[in-house]
């Protein structure tokens, strides 16, 4: 009998690649270990993404409308205090408004938070694209970023999720998709890469390689449970940010826990 398809998402693949133990706790352990509460930078990112999504639903949207949408979407969780939340809400109001104003007139995207799927041999992936543009007949994958670090063209080139989204859109729409972009909303920076069919194929093969390792580990977990040795912990500075560190003694020993607001640049 053929092996069943392994279903997942780009984030699931990267979770296994970054730390197999975190992958196991997040996707396999039942009951699922309790995660820590969301951090402030997560609240900021969700609010900005939701505001940019809802902006396209307005009858005649203007950049200034975005400020009101940020207010409506704001999540007051993870901040040091009410003043920090207020300051960041004002900052994101200005950033989203400036981002839309600087972009100039843009045709309505063909996809807004569009779910896309990729089926390739034994690989089955599903993910969500922030925005899918049609620019003079060419489809472009756009991903919004709100992190402190400003993405570069090299980040767009090496991004596994962006390449997999391009491959999925290419198959779903039966149109070549080569251009992928990372839009850093706080600075208005746009990181760009023009893929080829070959470069997208290399990313798909990389995803397939990770998937096969994850599938072997999944099968071993089904036999041995948490006793499986195929989910080693990977420790490092990122352990200070892990949402599941409370359940990982090695992770707690590797790095001190970062505060809920540690990723905000003025702290």
C-alpha positions as CSV (number, residue, x, y, z in Angstrom):
1,X,0.0,0.0,0.0
2,X,1.3,3.5,-0.8
3,X,2.2,5.7,2.2
4,X,-0.5,8.2,3.1
5,X,0.0,11.8,2.2
6,X,1.5,14.0,4.9
7,X,-0.6,17.1,5.4
8,X,0.7,20.2,6.9
9,X,1.7,23.8,6.3
10,X,5.0,25.7,5.8
11,X,5.0,26.7,9.4
12,X,4.6,23.0,10.4
13,X,7.7,22.1,8.3
14,X,9.7,24.9,9.8
15,X,8.7,23.9,13.3
16,X,10.1,20.4,12.8
17,X,13.3,21.9,11.2
18,X,13.8,24.4,14.1
19,X,13.1,22.0,17.0
20,X,11.6,18.5,16.7
21,X,10.6,18.5,20.4
22,X,8.6,21.7,20.0
23,X,7.0,20.2,16.8
24,X,6.0,17.1,18.8
25,X,4.5,19.1,21.6
26,X,2.7,21.4,19.2
27,X,1.3,18.9,16.7
28,X,1.4,15.4,18.2
29,X,1.1,15.4,22.0
30,X,-2.4,14.8,23.3
31,X,-3.6,16.6,25.3
32,X,-1.7,19.5,23.9
33,X,0.6,21.2,26.4
34,X,-0.6,24.6,27.4
35,X,1.1,27.5,25.7
36,X,2.0,30.8,27.3
37,X,-0.1,33.8,26.6
38,X,0.5,35.8,23.4
39,X,3.4,38.4,23.5
40,X,3.0,42.0,22.6
41,X,4.7,41.7,19.2
42,X,2.2,39.0,18.3
43,X,-0.7,41.3,19.2
44,X,0.8,44.0,17.0
45,X,1.2,41.7,14.0
46,X,-2.3,40.3,14.2
47,X,-3.8,43.8,14.5
48,X,-1.9,45.1,11.5
49,X,-2.7,42.1,9.4
50,X,-6.4,42.3,10.2
51,X,-6.5,46.0,9.5
52,X,-4.8,45.5,6.1
53,X,-7.3,42.7,5.3
54,X,-10.4,44.7,6.3
55,X,-9.2,47.8,4.4
56,X,-10.1,46.2,1.1
57,X,-13.7,45.6,2.2
58,X,-14.4,49.3,2.5
59,X,-16.4,50.7,-0.4
60,X,-13.9,53.5,-1.3
61,X,-10.9,52.9,1.0
62,X,-8.4,55.7,1.6
63,X,-5.1,55.4,3.5
64,X,-6.5,57.5,6.3
65,X,-9.3,54.8,6.9
66,X,-6.5,52.4,7.9
67,X,-6.0,54.2,11.2
68,X,-9.6,53.5,12.3
69,X,-9.2,49.9,11.3
70,X,-6.0,49.5,13.4
71,X,-8.0,50.9,16.4
72,X,-10.8,48.4,15.8
73,X,-8.4,45.5,15.4
74,X,-6.1,46.4,18.2
75,X,-5.3,43.6,20.8
76,X,-4.3,44.9,24.2
77,X,-2.4,41.8,25.3
78,X,1.3,41.3,26.2
79,X,2.3,44.9,26.7
80,X,4.1,46.2,29.7
81,X,1.3,48.6,30.6
82,X,-1.5,50.6,29.0
83,X,0.9,53.4,28.0
84,X,3.1,51.1,26.0
85,X,0.0,49.7,24.3
86,X,-1.2,53.2,23.5
87,X,2.1,54.2,22.1
88,X,2.4,51.2,19.8
89,X,-1.2,51.5,18.7
90,X,-0.4,55.1,17.6
91,X,2.8,54.0,15.9
92,X,1.0,51.3,13.9
93,X,-1.8,53.7,13.0
94,X,0.8,55.9,11.4
95,X,2.8,53.1,9.9
96,X,-0.2,51.4,8.2
97,X,-1.5,54.8,6.9
98,X,1.9,55.7,5.5
99,X,2.4,52.2,3.9
100,X,-0.9,52.5,2.0
101,X,-0.3,56.1,1.0
102,X,3.2,55.3,-0.3
103,X,1.9,52.3,-2.3
104,X,-0.3,54.6,-4.4
105,X,-3.3,53.4,-6.3
106,X,-3.3,49.6,-6.3
107,X,-5.9,47.4,-8.0
108,X,-7.9,45.1,-5.7
109,X,-5.9,41.9,-5.1
110,X,-7.1,38.7,-6.6
111,X,-6.6,37.1,-3.2
112,X,-6.7,38.5,0.4
113,X,-5.7,36.0,3.0
114,X,-6.2,33.4,0.4
115,X,-5.9,29.8,1.4
116,X,-3.7,27.9,-1.1
117,X,-2.9,24.2,-1.4
118,X,0.0,22.3,-3.0
119,X,-0.1,18.6,-3.9
120,X,3.1,17.2,-5.3
121,X,3.7,13.5,-5.2
122,X,3.7,12.6,-1.5
123,X,3.7,16.2,-0.3
124,X,0.5,18.0,0.6
125,X,0.7,21.5,2.0
126,X,-1.8,24.2,2.8
127,X,-1.2,27.8,3.8
128,X,-2.6,31.3,3.7
129,X,-1.2,34.1,1.5
130,X,-1.6,37.6,2.9
131,X,-2.1,39.1,-0.5
132,X,-2.1,37.9,-4.1
133,X,-1.7,40.7,-6.7
134,X,-2.4,40.6,-10.4
135,X,0.0,43.1,-12.0
136,X,-0.3,43.4,-15.7
137,X,-1.2,39.7,-16.0
138,X,1.5,38.5,-13.6
139,X,0.6,37.0,-10.2
140,X,2.7,38.2,-7.2
141,X,2.7,36.7,-3.7
142,X,2.8,39.4,-1.0
143,X,3.6,38.7,2.7
144,X,3.2,41.4,5.4
145,X,5.9,41.8,8.1
146,X,5.8,43.8,11.3
147,X,9.0,42.6,13.0
148,X,11.8,44.8,14.2
149,X,14.2,43.5,11.7
150,X,13.7,44.8,8.1
151,X,13.6,42.0,5.5
152,X,16.1,42.0,2.7
153,X,15.9,40.7,-0.9
154,X,17.9,37.7,0.3
155,X,15.2,37.0,2.9
156,X,12.6,36.9,0.1
157,X,14.9,34.6,-1.9
158,X,15.5,32.1,0.8
159,X,12.0,32.1,2.3
160,X,10.6,28.6,2.1
161,X,6.9,29.6,2.8
162,X,7.0,32.3,0.0
163,X,8.4,29.8,-2.5
164,X,5.8,27.2,-1.5
165,X,3.0,29.7,-1.8
166,X,4.3,30.6,-5.3
167,X,4.3,26.9,-6.3
168,X,0.8,26.4,-4.9
169,X,-0.6,29.5,-6.7
170,X,1.1,28.4,-9.9
171,X,-0.7,25.1,-9.8
172,X,-4.1,26.4,-8.7
173,X,-4.3,29.3,-11.2
174,X,-2.3,27.5,-13.9
175,X,-0.3,30.7,-14.4
176,X,3.4,31.1,-13.8
177,X,4.2,32.8,-10.4
178,X,7.7,34.1,-10.0
179,X,7.7,37.3,-8.0
180,X,7.5,37.1,-4.2
181,X,7.6,40.1,-1.9
182,X,8.0,40.8,1.8
183,X,6.3,44.1,2.7
184,X,7.7,45.5,6.0
185,X,4.8,47.7,7.1
186,X,6.6,49.8,9.8
187,X,9.2,51.1,7.3
188,X,7.5,50.6,4.0
189,X,10.4,48.5,2.8
190,X,9.6,45.9,0.1
191,X,12.0,42.9,-0.3
192,X,11.7,41.2,-3.7
193,X,12.8,38.1,-5.4
194,X,12.1,36.8,-8.9
195,X,12.0,33.0,-8.8
196,X,12.5,30.7,-11.7
197,X,10.7,27.4,-12.1
198,X,14.0,25.7,-11.1
199,X,14.4,27.7,-7.9
200,X,10.8,27.0,-6.9
201,X,11.4,23.4,-7.6
202,X,14.4,23.3,-5.3
203,X,12.3,24.8,-2.5
204,X,9.6,22.1,-3.1
205,X,12.3,19.4,-2.9
206,X,13.6,20.9,0.3
207,X,10.1,20.9,1.7
208,X,9.7,17.2,0.6
209,X,12.9,16.3,2.4
210,X,11.8,17.9,5.7
211,X,8.3,16.3,5.3
212,X,9.8,12.8,4.9
213,X,11.8,13.2,8.1
214,X,8.8,14.5,9.9
215,X,6.6,11.6,8.6
216,X,9.2,9.1,9.9
217,X,9.1,10.8,13.3
218,X,5.3,10.9,13.3
219,X,5.2,7.1,12.7
220,X,7.7,6.5,15.5
221,X,5.7,8.6,17.8
222,X,2.6,6.5,17.0
223,X,4.6,3.4,18.2
224,X,6.6,4.9,21.2
225,X,4.8,8.1,22.2
226,X,6.9,10.6,24.0
227,X,9.6,7.9,24.4
228,X,10.5,8.3,20.7
229,X,14.0,9.4,20.2
230,X,13.3,11.2,16.9
231,X,12.3,14.4,18.5
232,X,15.5,15.9,20.0
233,X,15.4,19.3,21.5
234,X,17.4,22.0,19.8
235,X,18.5,24.6,22.3
236,X,19.7,28.2,21.8
237,X,18.7,31.8,22.2
238,X,15.3,31.2,20.6
239,X,14.4,29.1,23.7
240,X,13.8,32.3,25.5
241,X,10.9,33.0,23.1
242,X,9.4,29.5,23.0
243,X,5.7,29.4,23.9
244,X,6.2,25.8,25.2
245,X,9.3,26.4,27.3
246,X,7.4,25.6,30.5
247,X,7.3,22.0,29.4
248,X,11.0,21.8,28.3
249,X,13.7,21.7,31.1
250,X,16.5,21.9,28.5
251,X,15.0,25.0,26.9
252,X,14.6,26.8,30.2
253,X,18.2,26.0,31.1
254,X,19.4,27.2,27.7
255,X,18.1,30.8,27.8
256,X,16.2,33.0,30.2
257,X,12.6,33.7,29.3
258,X,12.1,37.0,27.4
259,X,9.4,39.4,28.7
260,X,6.1,39.7,26.9
261,X,7.2,43.0,25.3
262,X,10.9,42.2,24.7
263,X,10.6,42.3,20.9
264,X,9.4,45.9,20.8
265,X,12.2,48.1,19.7
266,X,11.9,50.8,22.3
267,X,12.4,48.3,25.1
